[in-house]
Amino acid sequence: AEKDIETFIKTASAMANAEKRPKERANLYESLADETLAVTRFNETMSIWTRSLNDSTIPLKTRHKIFDKMLKLSLVTRNLPKLASLSDSSMMASVSAETKANLSQQLSGMVESSVEIPAALYGVAIKYTRSEEDWVSLYKAQFKMPGQYRKKVLSVVKDRCRGSMRSTLCKWNFWPEYAHNIASFASTMQKAPTTIVSIEPAALKLNKLLDRLKGFENSGDPQLDILLTLGTADAYEAFGKYLERTAAANKEVTTVLMAKASESITAATKARKQCRAIVAAAKISIPTGRACTKDQLPSLSYALQWPELTNLSVLKNDPDAKDIQDYQKKIFVDRKNWKLYFDLAEKYLNSNQYGHAAGAAVYGSSMFTQNKEEFYAILGCATLRMGFTNEAQFHLKKASDIGGFRQECLSQINSVIRKL
């Protein structure tokens, strides 16, 4: 009986291809796709759906539903080229609000990750992004995306903020201006006259700058908090070094000025030490963490860009190793055994077929809600190995420690964070 899957697929395909009535043909294709999806033959499922989608005799309403399914499966398996292709279709207008919201949320995590994504998906993200949080992700991904999309993101963010710093997004919008102010202050301090009467005006400039920087506090964004601490440190250090030069030029007040200079330099050192503490407390993978090793506030592009990007490989065909096919045959005749799905997902994971591992885990968690924590373990490890570190952490926090996957992959995430 376990061998019947191949016979079924061949027979059902022949029947669907021979059926002349569009509605009945659509039903046969749908039934066939349901079976291939259930045994995690995701590429074959996509091919069946594509056949229906391109069949103009099949009712448009049916094809709209198929398109929605194709979009969801591309998201689940992280088939980014396919996702980009589908997103460029006129059928996007028919996609459900729920799927569009899910697409926007998933893309916000993808664009901010260290994974290279097709250029067209930035346009899709911009088109469907609605929440402030997702716009923050797009803003922070600006140096990954092509110039025309970066220009659009910056324009939208500017329009949303309109001179206000009320939100995290708007604090990001104003940061480049304030980073420039910090650099200008440091430059001014280097050239400032070392006379006694020049000290008070310099101190007033420092206090004015620090007061303005307070507007960036409590952003809730560790990356912005890192830049704020480093910028604050630069300001204190510039003033401290100015006081040291002034102390050297005015022997009669050297002791007093050196004490004040020491206070300022100490404040700078303390601010820089906070940088690593912010990274440790955040417990997420962010490119800005490496800025902590620099002696001064880095450029925004350095702070937001990953040192290198990961390119996802996409399987052209479904894995067909004998042990995988054996599991599929068992699942074909026993859909109520959650462990079969888990073991197959684990097999994909251990075979470096991460898109299929993620897809099998999501399918399993939806079919067996009482065992979803077990499937989250596979999903977390699969997304981690694809390069979606923060998403992986999200799934693993909800996972059981079946097979030691949760502990092992969380340990790998902590290692990634420490290296940044």
C-alpha angles and dihedrals in degrees: 000000000000090000093058094091093079092046091049094051093048093046095045092047091051092048093049093048091049096046111107099190109087097213094048091044090052090051091051092050090048092051091048092049091049090057097047090046091051092056090046098249090145099166092051090048090052090050091053092049091048089054090055093042092055093047104098091191091066112091113270092231089058092049090050090056090049092051090053090053092049091053092050093048092049089053094047095049093038092236092164099176090053091045090052091049093050092046089059091058124106086231089076085087089067096050115118120256089241093056092046091051091049090048092052093048094048093046092052089060093044097051092050094048128089090254120109110234131192112274093237092063090066088061090049091050091050092048097052103031113114110155126082090233093057091047088054088056091051092048091053091048093053094112092053095055131075117269097257092056093045089053090051093049093050091047094051093046091050091051092048093052101041095187096318128122094195097123140038089254092055093046087057089048091058098039097090090056093051092044086057089050090053092051091047091051091051091049091049091051091053090056099035117121114257096229127126092242091055094061098076095050089049091050091049090053090051093049092047091052093047091049090054092048089058086074088073094056122109092024093145088223115110092202092057090043089056092053091047093054092047092046091049089049091052091052094049092045094050091052092045093052090047089054090049091054091046091049090053090051095049110048094179091067100029095117095050095044094046089053090052090045090052090052091053094046090048090052089052092050091049092051092051091050088056089063095074090041090057091051092048093048093047092056091196133111110258131161091221090070091080089061088075089076093059122093093226144023108296127221117272091247092055091047095051102036124089114232088238137359129231120232113214117223116219123207114234091202136027115266108265106183112145096247090052092049089049091057091047091053091051092049091049090065098031115044095161098067109095092186091064090058092045093050091049091049089049090050091054090048094051090047091056091246093133099165091056091043090055092045093049091047093051092046091048094048090052093049097042107034091170088063099039093117089062092051091047087064091060092041092051094050092045094052090045092055091047089057102257094123100165093046088050091054090052092055095041093054087063095041132103118236094245110157090001091276096129095052094042096050095042087053089053090050091052089051091053091050093050091052094056 
